Amino acid sequence: MKILVLNCGSSTVKYQLLEMPAGEVVAKGNVERIGEPVGILKHKTADGKCVEITDQVFPTHEAGLNKVFELLLAGTVKSLDEIKAVGHRVVHGGEKLTHTCLVDDSIIEAINGVYPLDPLHVPAHVIGLNVAKKLLPNAPSVAVFDTSFHQTIPEYAYLYAVPYKLYKEDHIRRYGAHGTSHMYVANRMAKILGKDIKDLNIITCHIGSGSSITAVEGGKSVDTSMGLTPLEGLVMGTRCGDIDPAILTYLGRTKGMNADELDELINKKSGLLGLSEISNDCRVLEEGVEKGDAASIRAMNVFNYRIVKYIGAYAMVMGRVDAIVFTAGIGENSPYVRGEVCKRLGLLGVEIDDERNDCHGKERKISTDASKVDVWVIPTNEELAIAQETFDIVNR
């Protein structure tokens, strides 16, 4: 059966049409720059045909999705009725939406209720759900939440040391993110090793413009670096990650910055961009490191150190590490970052093979055969994971 996977971001739509349960990609693409003067749409089918639109305006997500369905009908499917289900990536489920579920009006209302926790993504998710309901009335929609995988984190790890009533009344706690990706690569790692995931302790490193690390013990998330929002934890492209929260009150008092200005500072002007004052793109900064640029070196040193720090912490949390996995844009494509991080993990018995590590976007073991911990690059495939969860739900 054909399942469409939709990932509606703040200004983008990523999609894949898959034949399940085989997992074959029939078509895929993405719409970018929604709401900007000129949008971009890239569409590719299994037979290698590509369509790229760079001169059309997509004022809303619905406009972008309408074009996607138009392209699907232009040669991929004869009728939209061939699409039997739609899987939606939903970033935040809060405390109520804890598991993958069929979508009805009550679920859409509940997703809307998570808006205060994720104002960036919720509106786009709801549009995607409503467009699918309108254009594919006979295809059930399934919501797959990034936060679901982290529901197994114990209370002592997800609570913040703030007044407990803030948790009881306002649901302030650690929720994590990238759960679908962490779940996929952890399960893939177990399959590669030929072991039951219940017998493994794995640290999964989703390193991209947004980054998080998760401790996966026996197949369950027991801690993760992102928190109430996707801001906490690692240094990211434009997000600061962990900081002393008093910095914000200090800036409010001394510079008169309001909440919106502070939010923009820590979410859009910090991270690699803020540290380097050059770029939020790791590739640009790696070039700078090679040329000896001090600002690039400074930014990447902080970036790499934070990854090492979290891996070390999660090794202690679990007591034993069988494998470390790098995934996502930087994790899959930066031998430099992987090398700089792993060379500081000698205490865990990690030994990196420089020749194996010289790879981009390929599934590969990058540790030596003598390494006490297996280190792998595993390209993430969130779309396949969402399609599988959708397939399982609609075929119960």
N, C-alpha and C positions, 0 to 999 in steps of 0.2 A: 504494500500500500504506500501511496505517496504522502509524505508528511512535510509540511512547510514549517520551517523554523524561522521565527522573527525575533530580531534583537534590536529593539527601538531605543536608541540613545538620545541624548539631549538635542543633538542636531544631525543625527545619522540614523540610517536603517541598514542593518546587515541581515542577510537572509540566505537560506539554503533550502532547496527542495531535494529531499532524499527519498530513495526507494528503500522502504523498511520491510523486513528486518535486516536486509543485506547491508544497509548503510551506504549504498552507492549514491553519489551526488549527481543529481539530474541537472541541476542548475544552481548557480549561486551568484551573489553580487552584493553591492552596497550603494546606498544613496548617501552623499555627503553634502555638507553646507546647506542643510535645510533652513529656510528662513533668511538666507543671505541673498545678495543680488543675483548671483549665478550659482547654480548647483551642479553637482557631478553625479552621474550614475554609471556604474560599471556592472555589466551583466555578462556572465559566461555560462555556456551550456556544456554538457558532458562531451559533445563531439568537437569541442574546441572553438566553437563560434563565439565571438566576442562583440559586444555592443558597448560603446562608450559615448555618453552624452555629456557635453561640457558647456552647452549654450542654452540650457533650460532652467527656468526658475521653479523651485519647489518651495512655495511659501509655507507649507505645512507638511507634517508627517503624512497626512492623508493623501496629499497630492503626490508625494514620493511613492507611497504604497500603491496608489492607483496606476502609476507608471510601471511599477514592478509587475503588477498583475497583467497589464497590457503586454509587456514583454514575454511573460510566461505563456500567454495565449498566442503569441506570434510564432510559435514553433515548438515550444516545450510540451504543452498540453493542448488537447483539442477543446477541452472544456474545463472550467474550474471545478467541476464536479469530480474530476479525477483526484483532486486533493482531498484526502479523507480525514485529515486532522491538522491542526496548527499548534505547534509548540512555541510558547512565548518565554523568552528570558525575562525574568523580573528580578531586579537587583535586590530589593529589600522587601522582606515579608513581615518584618516586625516580630512580635511575640505570638500573634494569632495565626499567621500563615506560615506554618512550620514545615509543611510537606507539599510535594507536587500534587496538584489537584485539578479536576475539571473546573472550567470557568463558567459561572452563571452570574446573574446580576449582583448577588450578594458578595461574590468574590471580587468583582470589580469595585464594589463599594468599599470592601475591606482594603483593597490595594490603594484606593483613593485616601483611605484613612491613615496610610503610612506616609503621606506627603510630608509632614513635618520632619521625618527622619531622612527623607530622600527627595527633596524638592527638585533636584536636577533630573531624575529619571522617571518619577511616577507619572507626570503628565504624558510623556511619550509612550510609556507602557500602556496607559489607558486608551490612548488613541489607537495603538496597534490592536488592542483587544476589540475595540469597537469597530474598526475597519474590517477585521477578520469576521466578526459577527455579521456585518452588513453584506460583505461580498461573498462570504462562504457560509451561508446560513445552515447548510447541512453538515458542515465539518466541525466537530467539537474542538474547542480551544482548551489547551492545557497550560497552566502556569507552572513554570519551573523556577524556583527561587534560589538566588545565589546564597542566601542566608541559611537554606535548609540543611546543608551539609554540616554547618557549625552548631546545630541544635544539640549536639552531644557534648559540647564544652561544659565542664562542671561549673557549678555556681561560683566556687572560689576563684575560677579563672575568668568568668564573664562579668562579675560584679566590680564596680568601681568603688573606691573608698570615699564616697560622698554620702550624705544622709540617705538612709535606706528608703525613706519615703519617696525620694526621687525615682527610685526603681519601681516601687509599688504604684505610684501615681502617674509617673511620666515615662515609665519603661526605659529608663536610662541604664544601659548595660552594653556589653560588647556583643555585637552581632556578626562581625566579620563580613567578608565579601569574596568574590571569585570562587565560591564554593563548588560550582559545577566543574570548573577547571581543576581545582585541587582534587576533587573526587575522581575525575577522569584519569589524571596522570598517576594518581596513587594506585588505582586499580590496574592501569596499564603496566606499572612497575611490577606489581605482584605477578601479573601474567608473564612478563618477560623473565622474571626470576623463577617462574614455575612453582610458586609457593602460594599457600592460602594467605590472603591479606590479613586474616585474623592473627597470623603468626609473625607479622612484620611491623616494625616501627620505621616510618618514612617521613622525611622532612621535604615538603613540596614548596618550591620557590617559584611563584608566579611573578616574574620580573618584567615589567613593561612600563608604559607611561604612568599607569597605576600599578602598584606592586604590593604583594602580600606574601607572607610565609605561613605555612600551617604545619603543626605537629599532628601527624596521622598515626595513632596508636591502635593497632589491631583493626584497621579500616575505618576508625572513627576519628573525627577532628576533636582534639583535646585542648588545643589552644591555637589562636591565629592572631596575626599582627594588626589587622584592621579592627576598628572598634565600633562605637555607636554609628559612626559614618566611615566612609572610605578614606578618611584623612589620617587616621592614626597609623603609627608603625614606621615603615621604611621611608627613606627619602625617595620622592617620585619626581616626575617630570616638572610639575609646577606645584606640587603639594609638599608641605614641610615634613610630614610624618611627626614623630615624637618631638615635642618641645615642652619646656616648662610652661604650664598654662598661665603662670603669673606674667609672662611676657605680654599677653593680651591685655590684662588689666593695667600693666605698666604703660603700654602704648596708648591705651584709652585715656589714662590720666595725664601723661606727659605730652602727648601729641593731639589729644582730642579726637582720636579716631573712633567712629561709631561702629556698631556691630557689622553693618554691611561692608564697611571699609576693611575691617579686620578679617572678615570672611574672605574677601577677595585677596587680601594679602597672603593668607596661609594656604588658600586653595589654588590661586591662579598666578601668584607672583613669587612663590617660594621654590623649594626643591632645587633641582639642578639649575633651573633658570635663575632663581634668586642667588644661589651660591656662585654661579659662574658669571652672571650678568652678560652671558653670551647667548645661550640656547637651552631649551628644555630637551633637546634631542641628544640622546646618548652617543649616536654616531658622530655628530659634530664635535662633541667634547672628546671622544676617543681620538679623533684626528688631532685635536689640540694637545692632548697628552703626548702623542707621538712627536709633535713639534716642540714639546717642552713648554707649552703655554701654562703659566702659573695658575691662572683662573680655572682652566680646565682640569688641571691636576688637583687643585683644591676641591672642586666639586665632586670629582670622581672618587677621591679618597674618602670623603664623607659618605658618599653613596655606597661604596663597597664595604666600608667599615660597618655600616648599619646592618647590612645583610649578614656579615660574619657574626655580629653581636646576637642577632635573633636565632641564627642556626645554633650557636653555642648554648643559648638559653633553652631552646627546645630540646637539645640533646640531653640537658640536665633534667628537664621536665619528664622526659620519657625514660631516662636511665640507660637507654641503648638505642643506637641508630644503625639500621641495616642498609638504608639507601637514602641518598639525597637526589632530588630531581629538580632540574632547571627547565622552566617552560615560559611561554609567552614571548613577546617581541624581542626583548633584550636577553632573556634567559635562553632563548633558542638560537640567537644570532650573534652573541657577543663572546667570543673566546676570551677576550681581554677581561671582562667582568668575571666570568666563571673562573678564569685562572687566578686573578687577584684575590678572589674570595677563597678559593680552595687551598691556595698555598698557605693560608692562615688557619687551616683546620687540621693541622698535624696532630694536635692533641687527641682528636677523634680517630686518628689512624688513616686519615685521607691522604692518598697519593694520586696526583693528577698526571696523566700521560699527555704531554704537550702536543704530540702528534695527533692523538685521538681527539683532543680538545679543539683542534683546528677544523671546526665544522660549523655550518650555518643551516638551521632549520631541518636538521636530520635527526632521526632517532638513533642515538649512539651512546655507548658506554665511553666515558671520558676519563675514568680512573684506571690506574694500573691494575694488573691482575693480582698484585700483592697488597693492594689497598684493603684495609679492614672494613671500609664502608664503600659500597658501590655508588658511584656518582654517574648519573645519566642525564642526557638531554632528551626530553620527550615532548615533541610538539603537541600542544593542547588541541583538543577538538571538542569545544563546548557544544557546537551545533549537533554533532553526533550523539553526545550525551543527552542533550535535550530531546532529540528525536527518539532515542531509546526509551527515555522516561515517558514520553508522550505515547509511544507505541504500547508500552506496558499498561498504561492507564486505560487507554481506549479499548484494549483487548482483554480486560479483566472479565 
